Every structure is written in structure tokens, then in C-alpha cells.
Amino acid sequence: MRNVLLERDEALAEAARAAEAARSGNGRWLLFRATPGLGRTALLEEVVRREATAGGMRVLHARCSPEESAFPFGLVRLIFADAGTGTGARTDAAAESEDIPFADPPAGEEQQIFHRLVASLARTAARRPVLVAVDDLHDADAVSRRWIGYLARRLAGLPVLLLLTECLTEYLDKDDTALPGATGTSVPLHPLGPGAVARLALAGPARTPKQDAERGELCVRACAGNPALVHALLADLGERPPPGRLSDLAGRRYRDVIGHWLRARATPRSRRLSLAAAVAGDGPAPLDGRPLHEAADLGPADRRPAELAPDGHDTPARAPADALGLGRLFSHPLAREAALAAAEPTELDALRRRIARLLDEQGAPAAHVAAHLLRIELHTDRPGEEWMTQSLEDAAEDAVRDGRTDEATALLRHALTAPLAPARRAGLALRLAALELPHSADAGIRRLRAALELHADGHERAAVAPALGAALVARGRTDTAMHVMRQVGSAVEDDELIRVLQTTAALMASHDAIAWRNAVARMRELAATAPATVEPLACGLVTEYEAGAGGLSAAEAMTRVLPRLKAPVDPRLRTGWLGSAATLLQWADRLDEARALADECLPAPPALPDLTDIGQQCLISVRAEAALWVGDFRRVIAENAPLLDVRTGQGLRMPHLVSMVALAHHELGHRAPARRLVATLDEASASADSSWEWNELRHARARMHMAEGNCQAALDDYLSCGRGQSARDFVSPVATPWRSGAALALVGLGQPVRALDLAEEELRHARTWGTPRTVGRALRAHGVAVGGRRGLDSLQEAVAVLRQAPAPVELIETLLDLGQARIGAGNGRKGRDDLHEAHTLALRLLAPDATPGSDSVPDSDPASAPVTGRLVRAAEDALRTGGARRTHRVAMGSAALTVAERRIVELAATGRTNAEIGAALHLARRTVETHLTNAYRKLGVTRRTQLASCLGAAGTGNPSANPSAARDMTAPA
């Protein structure tokens, strides 16, 4: 057992000094105190061995046991019986043992017995110094402990060493053994340090340094410096790698050491402390000190001594609340598993509930409280108190914000097991349904139906119905949603609430062609009489319909929307109104404002939006499409992929969102992911559903077909989209410009006459709406369809118009068409300039975190080469076809600016007008404009406000800030 005595030199030296004093006639007592497994018995035996041999002391040895702790004088009898063993005549002490009574004597008689026993021991020690070794004093009977204290107070003139060991955890549960500081000392045995534990772990067959380090680290962390546990763990481990769970160990020694102590050796108090530490350590935040005692139901303070007072008096020093060091041991999962396996489930459940309550009272995070409530196994104590339900609900909300939806769902499900009032239960069910819906539409809808049925009151049912209706719309069951809204609304007598329900139902009706027309008719009537807080949404829905029907301009729509954004709106309609307003702002190319409304209501990823809110459903679409329109393809994917990932195969098709994300992938050159996304939606569902979302899908699919050169498939989808939109009275090109797309496809199929008819109709509707994006897009289709000089004029006008819009994709596509048309008309230089500009702008869409080629994703088709962005690829193909060839690096971006251009750009970036720049540099205004036009092309910008960022990025030395400088095409000399 020599290896157990690592780091015990100080204790052995103290024992040697005490023995030397005793041999000189000045008796001493020495107490080794430690938690179980720290080797106090081995240390006592080592001292006995040394003093019996080299020290020449006679040893009287006794080991206490819990089985004899109830027998008076049990320990004393063992000591004096041992005095008579061995060779030689019987001693006085041995004879004295025959007169020891077997029952508690009266106080006066006890004093006489104590005195007689000490006198007998003194006579024995007078012949040869005596070492009285008592192991496990904590298991001694009460009378014997009193005699030990009596002896300790009379050692000063005796050649006696009183050597004792005591378990710290047991001592805390026993009456104090009065040991005077004047005649001895207590030596606490501390856990082994990491170095000593590592030495123990190195024993056995040779291993690699990495294996030795892993074993040493495991022993240090899982044994808390306890030698007995280290040996047990090493025996279980064998030559296996460090385990993840207790069941991974080859043997059961480690488990049994902890389990045996808890079941057989620990007192009720130390057992409760240990289990409390294990249970608390199994949660997010371990307990220590006073909270640990309160969790163990031991009261707020530790009233037991751990060591004697440093001043040597009988008054003991109070132990710190965690004198046992349990927090350190049970910080490791192996120790926690072993301790929890030794406990009864009911005992653990009570501890978990008590710890949860304690954490709640201390203001701990709700997640810490809920973690313990969720671990209650037998559920004998349901979350029946309000604090428990509230903690679970608060923790669920925290989990939702962090994107941990599964955890939030589990928390709310547990909260619903409590006995709750119907209104409280319905509220929790609504929140839970919102979390379940993306993962399983049917499960969420069932829970919402149950929540609706919990209420008999019309007002309460009206609070649940919109959530159920929105869930049904997301599931593609708009007709059922409308039925629910009508049924609930018919039982309501409050006029204002009726109008709120009607307006909410109208928003849902936009997913059904026939219901949408009827709803708009009702909204026209309602807008004239509705309360001020209901009217904005009614007006917004009517405006959406009229804009789509081609009877309204963007300017007229904005005169309706913008003032109402400042008006008060019924809280129940707020997200619906903002969704309608954001849609109109997006159509009007006020993308930043539309995006701001969406961000105001939608949670940031990875948290999922609430699909039981029909307004949030609308805002999800606006957020995705606004990002797509400005060419922020990565943002489209990052913000919406989490929702699409969880809804796969669970009943939520979400065709519009699928369309936006698929198009973003396609623009980045990720063809395979784009195809896979679109393939998740079957055409049979689209045929049975008249929602506008399917028209968006058809339009997106047509764009992908067109980019891949499949003009016939593209035409079919464009025309299908047009039929779907016409069924909804939607003729404007603001959302799905299917006529422009179909015209381009028809040109590709060699049918320019038919293409021109569609293009001219598109241009007429586009001019009615009047935004640069719609007009420029229609002009492009017109230019391609008409061809010749007229076509060039239309394309030039389209480029000029699109430069005024946040429409980089449309501008690049139009520049490519213009460049190719100019080259075809014999103006190769200008044509290649247009293609170069298109190429530069296309590269900028990949910045700042990508350069050409870095965004490549191998297609699933082995025959396909790695790709870059779609528009980059198209521009390079056009340059190659147009006669450009690779020669050498051509400086583009800020490096391509002449001295004069740079001076003008720097002044323009500060906000100066052309006239002010001309005056400052003594240049004609026309010269300034020419230089700025050239600079815009070289920098790949379309607006004056973009100049400062281009110059700033150029100064950083970051190549990705100017991707066009890295690779370009140039015309032949």
C-alpha cells in the first residue's frame, strides 16, 4: 500500500514528532481526519509499523465498527483486551478489562471507571511507552469516545501516543469527541494532487505518452484526488481508452466504491450532501457551499466542526459548507453516474425538485431551473406549482431565442403535464404548437384544435382561431382555415372583434383565388366603416389587389401605405398590416424599408419564425425576396435554410420560400442544391392549390430552365405562371414578370412575333406601375424581341433605367444583352465595354467573401465542371463569344482609374455635386460627367453613394474587396 501514501510525508513527520514526545514522557494525541478513500487507515498502519519496530513502542490496536457502536465501552474493551495479547505475563491493563461494565454507568461511576482505566494504562506505559491506535473513531460508541477525550486531557505526563483516525463525513454527524489542543493536534488528509494521481495512473504496462496523458487526466478529474477511487478506476479501465459513460468501463469497482460508501457507510447527512452534489452537478450549474446544504435539506448553515480551532482551545472552528469537497468529485460525469445509480428514484426526484426551487428563489436562469424539473423521472411531483410552470415556460422562450427548438418543445410539453386552468393551458398549447408546426404540421394543427376546444367563450376562441387558421394555410388547407375563421366569427357578438377576424381571414384568403376576390370586396366595404386601428390592414389588402390588377402605380400605392405606417394599429393585426405594407414597399423597390419591417417582427436566425402568425408568414416571404432582389444570395440561404431544413417532409411545402432559396443557390452556381429544393415540391400539389406561392415556384423554375438553355421548359412554366396569376386577377409584372420571361424564351425558340406581343403587353403594365425595375426589365424583353435598331434603343433605355434601381441582377442581364446586340451590330468596342461592366458587376455580387471560383460547388453531374456564379459564367461566355480573349491582368476597380478620374471620384464621394467638382478643378461640367461615367464602369457601381465604400475597400489591400481586379477579359488589340 506504499503507493497510497503519496503526499503523506507531512503527516508521517507529525506522527514521528508526537511519538518522540510520548517516548520522553510527554504524551500526545494525533488525529488523522479525511474523507473516505484518502488512506487514513493505511497511514495509521504505517505509523504503527514504524513505531513498533524502530520506535520500540508497545501497540494497543483497535478498529471500531458500526455494528458495535451501540455497545457501551465497546472500543475501550477492544483496547484493553489487546493489552493482554502477546507473550509474557498478563498486564494490569489486561486485568482491568475484565472489570469494564457492559452498560452505561451513572455519571459518578463512569468517572471512577475512566480514572481506573487511565491509571492502569499509565502503569503499563511506565514499563514501555504505549501507542494506542484507534481506527475509525467515528464508529466508536459514545462512552468510549468520552473516555478517549478523558485520556487525551491527561496525556501530558504519560509515555502514551494516542493515534486516531476519523472519517470527516461521519464526524460531521457525530457528537464531538473533546480533544484538547494542549496535548495534541488534528491532521487533515487532503486529496492527492494531480502529479501524485498521474503517478498512480502510470502504473501497469507500458503505453504511449498520449495514452498515459489521457489516463492521468481521467483519474485526476474523475477521482478528485482519492487514492481508493484511482485504484478502482484503473482496475476497471484496464487498457481501454477513457470512457464516455460509466457503462463503458470494463469492471464495476469504481461504481461499487462510490455506491458502497453511499449505501453502507455514509450517514444520512453525508449521503444527502453527496447526492445533492451529484444531482446539482448533473444540471447546468453545480451548487457549492450553503446552497448545497440547503439543497440537501440540511438547513442554511453547517453546525458541525471540521477541524479544531487553530488557537488550540476546545472551541472547534466551523467547517465551510462544502467541507467534504463533494462538488469537486461530482463535477465529473462518471462519479455523478455512480452516485445517482446508488440512490432511489424517489430520493433523486425530491432532490431535483428541491434544487429547482432553490435555484428559482435565488434568481438563477430559467434554463437551470427547468433542467432539474425535466430530469424528474417518476413524475410523482408534476409541475403543479406556478413557479415550476413559469420556469419551464421562461426556459422555453430562452431556448427559442437561441434556436434550440427541440429543447423548447420538450420544456413546454412538460409544462403542459401540470394541472392548469383552461386559459393557461390554451396559452401554452398555442406556444407549443408554434414550435411544433415547422417540424410536424399535423401535430401542430392537432394541438391548436385542442387549444380551441378548451374554450367555450367566444372571445377566447377568437384568440386561438387566427393561429389555427395560419397553421392550416401553411399546411396548404386555406379552405379549412376560412371555415374555422367563419365558424368562430359567427359566435362573436363584439363588432370590433368581428372586423378583426374578418380582416385576418382576408389576409389568409390571399392564398385562394376565389376566396381572395370575395375577401377584397369585403375589405373595400370594411375600409369605409372599420375602426381606425383595423382600417390600415383593410386598405393594405385592397391596395395589394389593385396593384396586382394593374390599376395602380407605385407612387399611388405609397401615398396609401406610408401615412398609415405611423397610424395606430390593433395589436392583433400588427404583423398582418406590416406584412401587407412590406409587400407593397418591396414592389415599389423600397427594399430597405420593406426589410426593416420584416426584421422588426421576425426573429433572427437560427430562431424560427412563428408560422401560426399569418403576418409573419407574409414577412418571411418579403424578407427572402427583398434580399434576392438586391443580389444578396447568401443572405437568402442563411436566413431561410434553417426553416426549410426542419420542414422537409413534415407537411409544410412553403413553395415561395423554396423558390427564393433555390434561386439564390442557382445564382451562386449551386445547381444541384437548387434542383433538389425544387424537386421537393410536386406539381400535383400546385394544381390543386391556387395560392400565389405556386405561381412564384413556376416562375423560379422557369428562370432556372432558361439559364440552363431549356427554352421550351422555361416557356411552359412561364405560361403556367401566367395562367395562375390571371386566375387571381394579377396582371402586373411587379411580382412574377412571366411575360418578359416568356418573351425571352420565345425568342430563343425562334418565335419573335409572339414574343413581341407579350413584351409590349408587359411594358404597358410596367409603365403603369412605374418603378425602374419593372420598366427596365420589360424594356429588356422588348429590346430582345424587336431586335435591330429599335431593339438597341430599348436595351440602352433599359440599362439607363435599371441604373436607378436596386436591381443588380436585372442590370447585369440587360448589359449582357446590350453588349451582344452592339457586337452583332458591328460596334464591338462598345459591346465589349458593356460585357466588361456586366462581368465586373457580376463579380461584385460574389464579394466580399468570394472571388471567382471560390464559391464553386461541384455539381452532382460528374460531367459538369465546377462553376462560379451564374452571371459571372454568363458574362465570361459572352466575352469569349464576343471576341474577347485572355491576355494579361487588366487593372479594374480603383486601380483602373486615371489620375483625373480618381480626383473627381474622391470629391464626388464626399458629397459634392458635379458643378462644385467642376469649379474646384476648373473643368467643364460635361468633362466631369464623362469622367464619372467611366469611373462608374470601372468601379462597377451604379450610384454616387457607393463611391466611398469602393475607395475605402481599395485602400484596405483586400483583394476580395475588388474581385474584378483579380481576373478579367480584354478585347484583342
N, C-alpha and C positions, 0 to 999 in steps of 0.2 A: 504493500500500500504506500510505498515511499512516494510514488508519483502524486498521491493525493495531497501530500504535504508541501506542494509547491506554494511559495509565497507565505510560509508559516514560520519563517526564521524569527521574526519579532516575537511571536507568541512563545516559541520554544525558549528564546532567550529570557523572556519574562518568567517562564516556569523555572529555569535554571537559577535565576536570582532568588526566587521565592524559596526554592529547595535549599539553597545555600544558607539563607536566613534561618530556615527551620532547623537545619542541622546545627546551627550555632546557638540554638535555644530560643530563637525569636520566631515563633510560629507565624505562618501566613496562610491566607486562603487565596485561591485563584479560580476564577470562574470563566470558562470558555463559553461564550454565547454566540449562536449562529442560527441561521435559518436551515431547514432540512437540507442535507446533502452536501454541506460545506466541509465535512470531515472533522467534526468536533470529537467524535469517538476515536477516530484514527489518531488525532492529535493527543488525546488523553492517553491512549495506549503507548504512544511513542514516548511521552514523558515518563510514564510508569516504567517502561523498559529501561530508559536511561538511568533513572534514579534507583531502580532495584539492582542494577549491575554496577555502574560506575559510581553512583551516589551512595550505595550501601544502605539505603532506607528500606525499612520493612513496609510492605504494601498491604493495606486493608482495602479490598476492592468490592464494590457493589454496583450493580446496574439495576436501575429502577424499571418497573414495567407498569403499564396502565392497569393490568389485571390485578395488581396488589396495592393500587393507590388508595383503596378504601380501607385497608387493614392498618390500624394504628401501630406504630413502631415497626412497620414492615421493613423500611430501609435500615433503621438502627439495628434491627435483629440480623440483617444480612452483614452489616459491617462487623458486628462483634462476633458473629459466627465465623467469619473469615479470619478473625484474630486467633482462633484456635486451630486452624489448619496447619499443616506442615509438621516438621519433626520437632522433637523437644517436648518439654513439659507444658502442660496447659497454662495459659497466661491468666492473669487476673481479669483481663477483658473478656476472655472466653468464658470464664466462670460467671462473670457479670451478666452475660447474655441470657443465662438461664433464669434470671430474676426479672427480665423485662416483661411487663404485662401485655395482655392481648386486647386490651380495651382502653379507651380514653380515660385517663385518671383525672381526679379532681385537680384544680389548679395548684393547690398546695402540694399535693402528692407528686404532680408532674415535675414540679421544681426539684423535689428531692431526687426523683429518678434521673433528671438531667444532670444534677450535680454528681450523683454517684457514677454515672457513665463517663463523664468528663474526667473525674478523678481516676477511674480505672484506666482510661486511655492514657492519662498522664503517667501512671506507673509503668505502663507498657512502653511508652516512648522514652522513659528515663533510661531503660536498658539499651534501646536502639531507636534512633529517630524513625518516626512513623509517617508514611504517606497514606492518607485516607483519600481514595479515588472514588468519586461518585459520578456515574454516567447517567445522563437523562434525569437530572434533579426535578424537572417539571413533572415527571410521573411519580414522584415520591408522595407518600401520604402526608397529611397536614401536620401530624405530630412530629414526624421525622424532620420535616422542613423547619419546624420551630427549634428542634434540637440542633440542627445544623447551624442556625443563627446563634443559638446559645453557645455552641462550641466556638464559632468564629469570634465572638466577643471576648473569649478567654484564651486566645492563642498566643498572646504576647509573650508569655513565659514558658511556652511549651515547645519541645522539638518536634512539632507536628506541621506537616503541609497538608492542607485541605484543598484538594483538587476537584473541581466540579465542572460539569458540562450541563448546558441547558439549551433547549430549542427556543429560539426567540419567539416564534409564533405561539408556542404553548405557554411560554412565560407570560405573555400578554393576557392570557386568560386565567392565570392562577393568582392566588393571594401572594403578596410579596414575601420573599424569604429575606429576612432582615440581615444583611451582611454589612458590617461596619467598615467604612472606608479606612479606618485607622489600621486595620490588621490585614488588609488585602486589596485586591483590585479585580475589576472585571475586564476581560479582554474580548472585545467583539471580533469575530472572524468575518472578514469581508470576502465577497466573491472574488474569484481569481480574475486577474487582468487578462486582456486579450493575448498578451505574449505567452502567459502560462497556459492558457487554453489551447493556443496554437501548438505548443509543445506536446500537450497530451494528444492532440489530433494527429500529430506526425507519427505516432506510434504505429507499428504494423509494417506490412510490406511496402517496398519502395514504390513511389508513384511519381508522376510528372510534377514539376513545380506548379503548374496550373491546377492539377487535381488537389495538391496539398493546400494551395491557397483557398480553393473552393470549400474543402472540408473544414479548414480552420475558420473561415468566415461563417460557415453554417453553425459550427459549435459555439462561436462567440455570440452569435445573435440568438440562437435557439436555446441556450443553456444558462444565460445570464451569469456566467462565471461559476456555476455549480458543478463541482467535480463529479458528483454521482450522476448527474444528468449527462455530462460529457461522455463518461464511460458507457452509459446506457445507449446514447445516441450513436456512438462509434460502433458499438456491438450490433445495433440494428442496421446501420448503414452498410457495413461490410465494405465491398469495393464498388458499390453503386454510386452514381452521381448524386448530388444533392437533390432531395425530393421536393416536389411542389406541395404535396399534401401528406398527411400522416399515413394514409393508406399506402403510400409509395415506399415506405420503409420495409425492409425485409423481415424485421422482427417486431416485437411488442414491448421491449424492455423500456424504452423511453416513455411510451404511453403508460406502462404499468408503474413506473417510478412516480410519475405525477398522480396517476389515478389512485395508487395505494395510499399515498400521503393524504389525498383529499378524502378518501373513503374511510381509511382505518386510523390514520394518525392525527389528522388535523382536528382541532377543536371546532365547535360550531362557529365560533367567532372568526378564526383564521380561515376556515372553509368559506364563509360568506365573503370575506375580503378577497380571497383568491378567485372565487367565481365572479365576483363583481368586477375585478380587474380583467378577467378573461372576457366577460360579456362586453364590458366597456371597450376593450381593445378590439373587439370584433366589429365595432362601429367606426364611423369616420373620424372620431376624436376620442382618444383614450382619456380616462379620468385619473387623477392623482390627488394625493393629499386629502383634505377634508371632504371634497365631493365624493371620493372613493368610499370613505367611511359612511357617508350618508346614503350612497347607493346600496351599500351592503346592509343598510338598516341598522347601523351601529351607533347612530347619533352623530352630532356635529363635531365632537372632539374625541381624541384618543386619550383616555384617562389612565392608561397603563404605562409604567416606566419601561424604557428600553435599555437604559444604562444608568449606572449610579452617578450621582452628582459629581462633577469634577472637583468640588471642594472637599470630597472625602466624607461628608456627613451622610446620615441615613436618609436624608430627603432625596428622593430619586429625581433625576432630570426627566422631563416629559419627552416621550418619543415623538418624532414627526409623524404625521398622519399615515404616511406610507413607509413606516419603519421596516416593513418586510421586503421592500424592493419588488413588489409584485408587478408594478407597471412595467418594469424593465423585462422581466421574464415573459410576461404575457403580451409583449409587443410583437412577438414572433408567432406566426400562424400555427406552427407545429405545436407549440406549448398551449396555445388557446384551444386548438382542437382536442388535445389530450385532456385538458381541464373540463371542457364542455362535455366530452364523452363520459366523464365520471359523474355528471350531475343528472338529476331528474328533470325531465322536460318541464314539469310544473314549476320547479325551482328556478329554472332558467327564464321561463316566461314571466314570473313575478319580478325577477331582477331586471329584465328588459323593460318592463313597464315602469319600474321604479326609476331606472336610469333615464328613460324617456321623459318622465315627469320632472325629474331633477334638471335635465338639460333645458326643458321648456321654461321652467321657473327661472333659470339663470340667463335666459335670453339667447340661448345657443341658436345657430342657424336651423331653420326648419328641417333641412335635409338631415341633420344629425339626429334630431328627434325622431323623424319618420323612419330612419334606418333601423332603429331599435324596434319600433312598432311593427315594421314589416317582418321582422325576424321572429315574432311570437308564433310558435309552431302549433300549439294545441288550440289556439284561438279560444281559450276559455275566457279570455278577457278581451272581448271585442272593443273597438274604439268607441265606447259608449259615452265618453265624456266629450264635451265640446272642444276642450283643448287638444284632444287627440285628433279629432276630425279636422280641426283648423290647421294643425301641424301638418297633417298629410296633404291637405289642400295647398298650403303655402309651399311645401316642398315640391309639389307637382308643378306649381307655377314657375318655381326656380328652374326645375328640370326642363320645362318647355322653353324658357328663355335661352337655355344652354344647348338646345337641340336634342336633349335626351328624352325623346318622346316615349320610348318604351318604358323608361323608368317612371315618367309622369303617369302613364296609363296604369301601371301597377299600383301606384300610390292612390290614385282616385278609385280604382276598383276596391282597394282595401277600405278606403273611407266609406264606400257605399255599403259595406257589411254592417255598419253601425245602425242602431235604431234611430232613425232620423224623422223629423217632421216632413210631410209631403213636399212642402216648398223647398226645404233644404235639400232633400233627395233629388228633386227635379233639377235644381241648380247644379248639383254635382254631376248628374246624369248628362246635362247639356254640355258641360265642360268636357266630360269624358268622351262623349260622342264626337265632339270636335277633334279630339285626338285620335280616336279610333277610325274615323271616316277615311282619311287618306290610306290607311293600311287595309281596311276592310269596309267597303262601302255598306254592305248589307248589315254588318254588325253595328256600325254607327247608326244606320237608319232604324234598326230594331230598338236600339237604346233610346233614340229620340221619340219613337212611337210610345214606348213605355213611359217616358217622361211626360208626354202629352196626356196619357191616360191617368196619370197621377192627379190631375187637376179636374175639378168639377166646375170651378169658377171660370167664367168666360174670359176675364181679364188675364188670368194666369195661363189659360190655354193659348190666348193670343200672344203671350210672350214666348211660348215654345214653338208655335206653328211656323214662324219665319225660318227658324233653324232647321226644322224638319223639311220645309219646302226647299231650302237651299241645298240640303243634302240630296234630296230627290233630283233636283236639277243637275247637280254634279254627277249623279248616277245615270243621267240621261232620261229621266222619267218626269219630264216637265208637265205632262198632262195630270199625273198623280199629284204633283206639287200644287197645281192650280186647284185641284179638287179639295185638297187639305185646306188651302187658304180660303176657299169659298165656304167650306163647311164650318170652319172656326169663325169666320167673319159673320156668318148668318146668326150665330148665337150671341153676338155682341150688340149691346144697345147704345154704347158710347159712340157718338158721331165722330169725334176726332180719332178714336181708335179705329173705327171702321175705315176712315180715309187713310190712316197709316197702313192698315193691312192691304187696302186696295192698291196703294202706290207701291208697296213692297211686292205684291203679286204682279204688278205691271212690269217691274224690273225682271222678275223671273220669266214673264211671258215673252221676253225678247228671244228666248231660246225656242220658240214655236211660232211658225209663220202665221197661222190663223189667229192664235191667241194674241200675238203681237199687234196685229191690226186692231182687234177689238179693244185691247188694253190702251192703245194710243187714243182711240176715240173716247174712252172713259177719262183719260188723263186730260184731254182738251176741255172736257166739261168740268173736271175737278179743278183744274188750274184756276178757273174763274172764281170758284167759291171756296177753295181749300183754305185752311188756316195758314198764316204766314210761314209757319215752321214746316208745313207739308208742301207748299207750293213750289219751292226750288226743284225738288226731285220730279214733280209732275211736269214742270216746264222743261227740265233737262231731257226727260224721256221723249216728249213731243219734239224737242229740237233735234234729238238724235234721229228720229224717224224722218223729219223734214229734210235734214241734211242728207240722209241716205237716199231719199226720194228725189234729190236733185233740185229741190225748190228753194234752196237757201245757200247763201255764200258764207265763207268762213268769218268774214267781218260781221255779218248779221248774227251769226251764232255766238260770237264773242260778246256782242252787245247784250245778249241774254244771260250768258254764263258769268262773266266777270263781276257784274254788280251783285249777283246772288251769292258769290263766294264769301262776301262779307256779311251776308244776312244770317240770322239765327236759324238753325235747322233742328227739328225734332231729333233727339239723340238716337231714337230707334231707326231713323232714316239717314243718319250721318254718313255712314260708309257707302250706302247706296247712292246718295247725292254726290259724294266725292268721286265715286266710280263713274257716274254719268258725266260729271264735269270734266274729269280727267280724260275720258274718251274724246270729248269734243275738243279739249285743248290739244290732245295728240293729233287729231285730224287737222287741226288748224296749224300744225307744225310748231306749237308752243310746247316743245318736248320737255324742256327743263321744268316748266310749271306743272305739266302732267306728271312728271316723275316725282316732283316734290309732294304732290297729293298722295301718290301711291306710297311713298316712303313714310308719310305721316301715319298711315294706317296699317301698313304691313310690317311684320317682324323681320328683322334682318336674319339672313341665313346664319346658322343651319336651322333655326327655328322655323317651323312650318306655319303657313297661314291658316286661318280658320275658315275651312270650307263650308261651315254651317252659316256663314255670313255671306249673303248673296252679293253685297257690296265689295267684300274682299275678293270674291271670285272675279269680279269685273276689274278690280285694281291689279290683280295678278296679271291679267292679260295686258293691261295698259303698261305696266312696268316692263314686261318682257318685250312688247312690240316697240316701245319707245327706245329701248336700248338697241334693238335690232335696226331701227331706222337710222340711228346715228352711227352705225357700224361698230358698236361695242359688243362684238360677238362673244367674247369670253365672259363678259358680264351676264349675258343672256343665259349661258350654260351654267355658270357658277350659282346664280340666284335661283334657278328653276330645276336644276338636275336633282337636288335632294327631294323635291316633291314628286318628280316623275319616277325617281327610283323606288320610293315607298309605295306608289300607287300601282306599280306594274302587276297586272293580273288580278287586281283586287276589286274590279268593278268600276273604277273611275277612269274613263278614257281620256278626258281633257284634251280634245283634238287641237284646240287653238294653242295651248301651251306646247304640245308635241310639235306642232308646226313651227313655232318660233325657235325652239331648241334645235330641231332638225335643220332649219335654215341656217342657224348660227354655225352648226357643225359643218354644213355644206360650204358656207362661205370661207371657213378656215381650211377647207380641203379635206375634212374628215368625212369622206363619202360613206364609208361602211357604217359608222355610228348613225349618220343621218338616215340611211336606208333602213337600218334596224328599227329606229324610232318610228318611222312612218309605217313600217310593216306591222307594228303592234296594233294598228287600228284597221279594222276590216271594213270594206265598202258596204257590206250588208247593214252594218250599224248606221252608216251615213245615209243610206237610202231610206231607213225607217225613222230618221230623225231630221227635222227641218231646222235645227239650231244653226245659227250663223257660224258656229265653230267649225262645222264640217265644210263650209264654203272656204274658210281660211285654210283648212287642210288641203282641199283640192287646189287652191291657188299655190300653196307652198310646194306641193308635189309637182305641179306644172312647171314651176321655176326650176326645180331640180332636173326634171326631164329636159327642159330647154338648155340648161347649162351642159348637159351631157350629150346634146346634139340630137335628141329624140323628139323631133318637132311634132310628129303625129300624136304621140302620147301626151305631149305638152298641150297641144290644141284640144284634145279630148277633155283633159282636166280643166283647162280654161273655160271651155264652153259649158261643162258641167257646173263649174263655179258660177258662171253667169246665170244659168237656169235657176240655181238655188237662190241667188241674190234677187233675181227678178220676182221669184215667188214671195219674197219679203218686201217687195216694192223698193228694193235698194238698187238704184241705178248709178249712183255717184261712184267715181273711181277712187274715192278717198281711202277706202279700206282694202279692197281687193280689185285692183285695176286689171280685171280679166280681159277687157277689150284690147288694151295695149299689148298684153302678153299674147293674146290670140293673134293679133295682127302680126307680131314678130314671127310667131310660129308659121302663119300662112305665107309670109314672105319666104321663110325657109323651105316651105313646101312648093314654092313657085306659083302662088296664087295672090299676086299683088293687088288685083282689083278688089277682091273680097277683103283683103287686109286693109285697104284704104278706107272702105266703108266703115269698118269697125274703128279705125284710128280717128277718123273725122268725128264720129259719134262720141268717142272718148274725149276728144279735145273740146267738144262743145260742153260736155258735162264738167270737164276740168276747169274751163274758164268760168263756169258758173260758181264753182266753189272758190276758185281764185288763189289757191296757195301755190307758191313756186314749185313745190314738189309735184303736185298733181299736174300742173300745167307743163312743167318741164318734161315729166315722164310721158305725157300724151304727145308733146311735140316730137319727142324722140321717135315714138312709134309712127307718127305721121311722116317724119322725115325718111325713115327706113322704108315705109310703104310706098311713098310717092316717088322717091329716087330723083336723080337728076339735079338740076339747079334748085328747084323748089325744095327738094329733099335736103340739100346742103343748107339752104336758108333756115329750114325748120330745125335742123340739128344745131346750127350756130345759135339760133334763138334759144333752143333748149338748154345749151351749155350756159348761156348768159343768165337765163332764169334760174337754173339749178345752183349757180354760184351764190345765189342769195338765200339758199335753203340749207338747213342741216341735213343734207341728203347725199352723203359721200358715195354711197353705192350707186345711186342713180346718176350722179355726175360722172363717175368713172365709166360706167357703161355707155353713157352718151358720148364722152370723149373718145372712147374706142370706136364707136360708130362714125363719129365725125372724122377722126383720123383716117379710118379706112375709106370713107367716102371721098375725102380730099385726095388721098393717094390714087384712088380709082379715077378721079377726075384729072389726074396729071399734076397735082400740086403736092409732090412728095415731101418737100421740106416742111411745109405747114402741117401736113398729115402726120409726119413722124414726130413733130413737136407735140401735137395732141396726144399721140400714143405715149410719148415720154412722160407727159404730165399725168396721164392716166396711170402709168406704171408707178410713178412716184407716189401718187395718192393711194394707190393700192398697197404699196409697201408701208405707208404710214398707218394704214388700218391694222397692220400687224405689230406696230410699235406700241409701247416701249419695250415689251418683254419678248419680242421675237424679231429675228432678222430672216431674210429669205432662206427657206429650208429648215429653219429651226422649229417651225410649227408642223413639220411633216409628220403624218401618221400613216403608216403603211396600210394600204387598202387590204381588205380581206381577199381580193382577187390577186393571186400570185403574179399574174401578167401585168398588173398595174405598177407603175413606177411610183416612188414616193412623191408626194405632192406638196405644194405650198398653198397659199390662199387661192380661192377660185379666181378672183380678179387679177391677182399677180400673174397667175398662169395664163389668163386670157390676154393680158397686156403683152406678155412676152411672146405669145403665139402671134399676136397682131404685129408686133415689131418685126419679128422674124419674117412673117409673110409680106410685110410692107417694105422689105429690102434692108432693114437694119441688120447689122452684124456685130458680133462681139469683137471689140478691138482692144481697148485698154480701159483702165479705170477712168471714168469721167467724173469729175467733181460735181456733185449735185448738192442740193441743200444750201446752207450758208456758205460752204466752200466755193460754190459756183458764182457767188455774187461778185460783180465788179466793184471797184472802189466807190464809184458814184452810186451804184445800186445800194451798197451797204450803208453809205451815209444817209441816203434817203429813207431806207428801211428803219434805221435806228431812230430817225426823227419821227417817222410815222408811228413807230412802236410807243413813243412817249405820248401820243395822242394829238400830234399836230396835224392840221389839215393840209391838203395839197398846196393851197395858196400860201400858207405860212411856211411850208418847206421851201417853196419856190423863192419866197422873199429872203429866207435865211441863206439859201445857197446861190441866189442870183440866177435862178433858172426859170424858164418859161413853165407855165402850169402844164402844158402839153408834154413837155420833156419829163416832168415829174411823174405824170401819169404813165408814160411809156416805161420808165424805169421801174415803177411799182408793178406794172403788169408783168414785166419779165421776172421780177423778183418773186411775185406770187407763184409763177410757174415753177421756178427753180426750188422754192421752199415747199411747194406742194400745199399751199394754203389757199383758202377762198375768202377769208375775212381779215380785216385790218387788226382785229383783236387777237388774232393768232400769231402775229409777228413777234411779240415779246417773248412768248414761250419758245418759238423756234430759235431765236437768237440766244436765249438762256440755255436751251438744250445744247446748242452748238458749242457753247463755252465750257460745258462740263467735260468734254472729251469722251463722252459716252457714245460709241458707235451706234448703239441701238436707238439713240435719240434721233438719228438721221439715217434710217436704213437705206435710203436711196443712194447714199454716198458709197455704200459697200458694193453695189452691183448695178449695172445699167447696160442699156443697149445704145448704140450710136449709129447714126446713118453713115453709109460709106462716103469717103471723102470725094 
